[in-house]
Amino acid sequence: MILMDVTGGRHVRIDAHHHLWTADYAWLAEPGLEPLRRDFTVEDLRRELPTGKVDATVLVEAGRCRLDETVDFLALAADAPEIAGVVGWASLTDPDLPGTIAALLDGAGGDLLVGLRDQVQGVTDPNHLARPDVRGALRAIGSAGLTFDLVVRADQLPACAAAVAAVPNTMFVLDHLGKPRITPDGLREWRDAVEPLAACDNAAAKLSGLLTEAGPGWTVEAIAPFVETALELFGPDRLLIGSDWPVCELVASYADALAAVGSCLSGLSPSERAAVAGGTAIRTYGLEINQ
């Protein structure tokens, strides 16, 4: 395996954020999620990848919050060459997180574990990310050579910025740009909240989930200011593209979800587009891409 940024004169395209799941996820019982209430498998993913011209992906946990699922995902990825990395679940309050990480790395497909995340968006304690044990967990994740994905609400961004600044040896990846409200007022609020986070060199962000946040009436014009602001604050070398499939299917197809964000990048240079399309994901997650 070799690390690559371009291949055959074309950018390597990495979908840095997608999911797989079974229909028994508890949160799928929520109203309005009927289209997602089924199994989504590797075979389903394989049918979608050519429509988005995607070369490889990062599989991200989706809220089951069980270590055995992370174990299963790693074993699954070991037999799925399309999946170049896995961001699994682990609890930031696990008293033996280093031991948990070591066991995951030593198991089947452990070399494909590139990051972890916890469902911080569901935490109501505003001081959660400032807790000494949580800060220690974030340091342990970095010490193991893994990233930590921040799946958070926009109102949690100030706490995220403080945690990222306090743990400089861990690389953080902000999922879905922190779930901003896709409105002009939402843009102003989100920019103020995310700017301190973007100022940290150990933070990157995913251009993902924006269509879902915009809702069924989404337009490229509505999401473009958020993409443009992210480019200004993070720069192409700290931005990744993710489909957020199959969640995106609530409002858009796999191909349309990727194309909508891609259309906001037309003003970038070829090297900058290559970074956002895949180079940043390869570097941030340490992905090995077979070409």
C-alpha positions as CSV (number, residue, x, y, z in Angstrom):
1,M,0.0,0.0,0.0
2,I,1.1,3.5,-0.7
3,L,0.1,7.0,0.3
4,M,-1.2,9.0,-2.6
5,D,-2.8,12.4,-3.2
6,V,-3.5,12.0,-6.9
7,T,-3.8,9.1,-9.3
8,G,-4.0,8.9,-13.1
9,G,-4.2,12.6,-13.4
10,R,-7.4,12.7,-11.3
11,H,-7.8,13.6,-7.7
12,V,-8.1,10.7,-5.3
13,R,-11.6,11.1,-3.9
14,I,-12.2,10.1,-0.3
15,D,-15.6,10.0,1.3
16,A,-14.4,10.8,4.8
17,H,-17.7,10.3,6.5
18,H,-20.3,7.6,5.9
19,H,-22.1,5.0,8.0
20,L,-23.3,1.4,7.9
21,W,-25.9,0.1,10.3
22,T,-28.7,-2.4,11.0
23,A,-32.3,-1.4,11.3
24,D,-32.5,-1.9,15.1
25,Y,-30.6,1.3,16.0
26,A,-32.7,2.9,18.7
27,W,-32.5,6.4,17.2
28,L,-34.0,5.2,13.9
29,A,-37.3,4.9,15.7
30,E,-37.6,8.7,15.7
31,P,-40.4,10.2,13.5
32,G,-39.4,11.1,10.0
33,L,-36.6,8.6,9.7
34,E,-38.6,5.9,8.0
35,P,-36.4,6.0,4.8
36,L,-33.4,5.1,7.0
37,R,-35.0,2.3,8.9
38,R,-33.4,-0.6,7.2
39,D,-30.0,-2.3,7.1
40,F,-27.3,-0.4,5.1
41,T,-24.5,-2.8,4.2
42,V,-21.1,-2.8,2.4
43,E,-22.9,-4.1,-0.7
44,D,-25.2,-1.0,-0.6
45,L,-22.1,1.2,-0.2
46,R,-20.4,-0.4,-3.2
47,R,-23.4,0.5,-5.4
48,E,-23.1,4.1,-4.4
49,L,-19.4,4.7,-4.7
50,P,-19.2,4.8,-8.5
51,T,-22.0,7.4,-8.6
52,G,-19.8,9.7,-6.5
53,K,-16.6,8.7,-8.3
54,V,-15.2,7.8,-4.8
55,D,-12.0,5.8,-4.5
56,A,-12.1,5.0,-0.8
57,T,-14.0,5.8,2.4
58,V,-13.9,6.3,6.1
59,L,-16.6,4.4,8.0
60,V,-17.8,6.3,11.1
61,E,-19.8,4.9,14.0
62,A,-23.4,6.1,14.0
63,G,-24.6,6.2,17.6
64,R,-25.0,2.6,18.7
65,C,-22.3,3.4,21.3
66,R,-21.0,-0.2,21.8
67,L,-17.5,-1.4,21.6
68,D,-18.5,-4.7,20.0
69,E,-19.8,-2.7,17.0
70,T,-16.4,-1.1,16.6
71,V,-14.8,-4.5,16.7
72,D,-17.3,-5.7,14.1
73,F,-16.6,-2.6,11.9
74,L,-12.9,-3.2,12.0
75,A,-13.3,-6.9,11.0
76,L,-15.7,-5.8,8.2
77,A,-13.3,-3.2,6.9
78,A,-10.5,-5.7,6.8
79,D,-12.5,-7.5,4.1
80,A,-13.7,-4.4,2.3
81,P,-10.9,-2.7,0.3
82,E,-13.2,0.3,-0.3
83,I,-13.0,1.2,3.4
84,A,-9.6,2.7,4.1
85,G,-10.3,3.6,7.8
86,V,-12.7,3.3,10.6
87,V,-13.7,5.9,13.2
88,G,-15.1,3.8,16.0
89,W,-16.9,4.5,19.2
90,A,-15.3,4.7,22.6
91,S,-16.5,6.4,25.8
92,L,-14.5,9.5,26.9
93,T,-15.3,8.4,30.5
94,D,-13.9,4.9,30.1
95,P,-11.6,4.5,33.1
96,D,-9.3,2.2,31.0
97,L,-9.5,3.9,27.7
98,P,-5.8,3.1,26.9
99,G,-6.5,-0.6,27.4
100,T,-9.6,-0.4,25.3
101,I,-7.7,1.2,22.5
102,A,-4.9,-1.3,22.7
103,A,-7.4,-4.2,22.4
104,L,-9.0,-2.6,19.4
105,L,-5.7,-2.1,17.7
106,D,-4.6,-5.7,18.4
107,G,-7.8,-7.2,17.0
108,A,-8.9,-8.1,13.5
109,G,-8.6,-5.0,11.3
110,G,-7.0,-3.0,14.1
111,D,-4.6,-1.4,11.6
112,L,-7.7,0.3,10.1
113,L,-8.7,2.1,13.3
114,V,-7.9,5.7,12.5
115,G,-10.0,7.6,15.0
116,L,-12.6,7.4,17.7
117,R,-15.6,9.5,18.6
118,D,-18.2,9.6,21.4
119,Q,-21.7,11.0,21.1
120,V,-20.8,14.4,22.7
121,Q,-23.8,16.0,20.9
122,G,-26.1,14.1,23.4
123,V,-24.3,15.4,26.5
124,T,-26.1,18.1,28.5
125,D,-23.3,19.0,30.9
126,P,-21.7,22.2,29.5
127,N,-18.4,21.3,31.3
128,H,-18.2,17.8,30.0
129,L,-15.2,18.4,27.7
130,A,-13.4,20.2,30.5
131,R,-13.6,17.3,33.0
132,P,-10.1,16.0,33.9
133,D,-11.0,12.5,33.0
134,V,-12.3,13.5,29.6
135,R,-9.3,15.6,28.9
136,G,-7.1,12.6,29.9
137,A,-9.1,10.4,27.5
138,L,-8.5,12.9,24.7
139,R,-4.8,12.9,25.4
140,A,-4.8,9.1,25.4
141,I,-6.4,9.0,22.0
142,G,-3.7,11.2,20.6
143,S,-1.0,9.2,22.3
144,A,-2.3,6.1,20.5
145,G,-1.9,7.9,17.1
146,L,-5.7,8.3,16.6
147,T,-7.8,11.3,15.8
148,F,-10.9,12.3,17.8
149,D,-14.0,13.2,15.8
150,L,-16.2,15.8,17.3
151,V,-19.9,15.1,16.7
152,V,-21.4,18.1,18.5
153,R,-24.1,20.8,18.4
154,A,-23.2,24.3,17.3
155,D,-23.8,25.5,20.9
156,Q,-21.0,23.2,22.1
157,L,-18.4,24.7,19.8
158,P,-16.9,27.0,22.4
159,A,-16.3,24.1,24.7
160,C,-14.8,22.1,21.9
161,A,-12.4,25.0,21.1
162,A,-11.2,25.0,24.7
163,A,-10.7,21.3,24.7
164,V,-8.8,21.3,21.4
165,A,-6.5,24.1,22.6
166,A,-5.9,22.2,25.9
167,V,-4.9,18.9,24.1
168,P,-2.5,20.0,21.4
169,N,-1.1,16.6,20.7
170,T,-4.4,15.1,19.6
171,M,-5.8,15.8,16.2
172,F,-9.5,16.7,16.2
173,V,-12.0,16.5,13.3
174,L,-15.2,18.5,13.5
175,D,-18.0,16.5,11.9
176,H,-20.6,18.3,9.8
177,L,-18.9,21.7,10.5
178,G,-20.5,21.5,14.0
179,K,-24.1,21.3,12.6
180,P,-24.8,25.0,12.0
181,R,-28.2,26.4,11.3
182,I,-28.3,27.0,7.5
183,T,-29.7,30.5,7.6
184,P,-28.0,33.9,7.4
185,D,-28.3,34.4,11.2
186,G,-27.0,30.8,11.7
187,L,-24.0,31.7,9.6
188,R,-23.1,34.6,11.8
189,E,-23.6,32.6,15.0
190,W,-21.7,29.7,13.7
191,R,-18.7,31.7,12.4
192,D,-18.3,33.4,15.8
193,A,-18.4,30.0,17.5
194,V,-16.2,28.0,15.2
195,E,-13.5,30.6,14.6
196,P,-11.6,29.9,17.9
197,L,-11.7,26.2,17.0
198,A,-10.4,26.8,13.5
199,A,-7.5,28.8,15.0
200,C,-6.1,25.6,16.5
201,D,-3.6,23.8,14.2
202,N,-4.8,20.5,15.6
203,A,-8.3,20.9,14.3
204,A,-9.8,19.9,10.9
205,A,-13.4,19.9,9.8
206,K,-15.7,17.9,7.5
207,L,-17.8,19.4,4.8
208,S,-20.5,16.9,5.5
209,G,-24.1,16.9,6.7
210,L,-24.9,20.3,5.5
211,L,-27.7,19.3,3.2
212,T,-29.4,17.5,6.1
213,E,-29.1,20.6,8.3
214,A,-30.5,22.7,5.4
215,G,-33.5,20.3,5.1
216,P,-35.5,19.1,2.1
217,G,-35.5,22.5,0.4
218,W,-31.7,22.7,0.4
219,T,-29.9,24.6,-2.3
220,V,-26.2,25.0,-3.2
221,E,-26.7,28.7,-2.7
222,A,-27.8,28.1,0.9
223,I,-24.8,26.0,1.9
224,A,-22.1,27.8,-0.2
225,P,-21.5,30.6,2.5
226,F,-20.8,27.9,5.1
227,V,-18.3,26.1,2.8
228,E,-16.7,29.4,1.8
229,T,-16.3,30.4,5.5
230,A,-14.9,27.0,6.4
231,L,-12.3,27.5,3.6
232,E,-11.4,30.9,4.9
233,L,-11.1,29.7,8.5
234,F,-9.6,26.2,8.1
235,G,-8.1,26.3,4.7
236,P,-8.1,23.5,2.2
237,D,-5.4,21.5,4.0
238,R,-7.7,21.1,7.0
239,L,-11.0,20.3,5.3
240,L,-12.4,16.9,4.3
241,I,-15.5,16.0,2.3
242,G,-18.0,13.4,3.6
243,S,-21.3,12.2,2.2
244,D,-22.9,11.4,5.6
245,W,-24.5,8.6,3.7
246,P,-27.0,7.1,4.3
247,V,-28.3,10.0,6.5
248,C,-28.1,12.2,3.4
249,E,-30.8,10.1,1.8
250,L,-33.3,12.0,3.8
251,V,-32.8,14.9,1.4
252,A,-30.4,13.9,-1.4
253,S,-28.8,11.0,-3.1
254,Y,-25.2,9.9,-2.4
255,A,-23.9,11.5,-5.6
256,D,-25.9,14.7,-5.1
257,A,-24.6,15.1,-1.5
258,L,-21.0,15.0,-2.7
259,A,-21.7,17.1,-5.8
260,A,-23.4,19.9,-3.9
261,V,-20.3,20.5,-1.8
262,G,-18.0,19.9,-4.7
263,S,-19.8,22.7,-6.7
264,C,-18.8,25.1,-3.9
265,L,-15.1,24.4,-4.5
266,S,-14.9,25.6,-8.1
267,G,-12.8,28.7,-7.2
268,L,-10.0,26.6,-5.7
269,S,-6.7,25.8,-7.4
270,P,-6.2,22.2,-8.6
271,S,-3.9,21.5,-5.7
272,E,-6.4,23.0,-3.2
273,R,-9.3,20.9,-4.7
274,A,-7.1,17.8,-4.5
275,A,-6.5,18.5,-0.8
276,V,-10.2,18.8,0.0
277,A,-11.2,15.9,-2.2
278,G,-8.9,13.5,-0.6
279,G,-5.5,14.7,0.4
280,T,-6.5,16.1,3.7
281,A,-8.4,12.9,4.6
282,I,-5.4,10.8,3.7
283,R,-3.0,12.9,5.8
284,T,-5.3,13.6,8.8
285,Y,-6.4,10.0,9.2
286,G,-3.2,8.4,8.0
287,L,-5.0,6.4,5.3
288,E,-3.3,3.9,3.0
289,I,-4.9,3.9,-0.4
290,N,-4.3,1.1,-2.9
291,Q,-4.1,2.4,-6.5
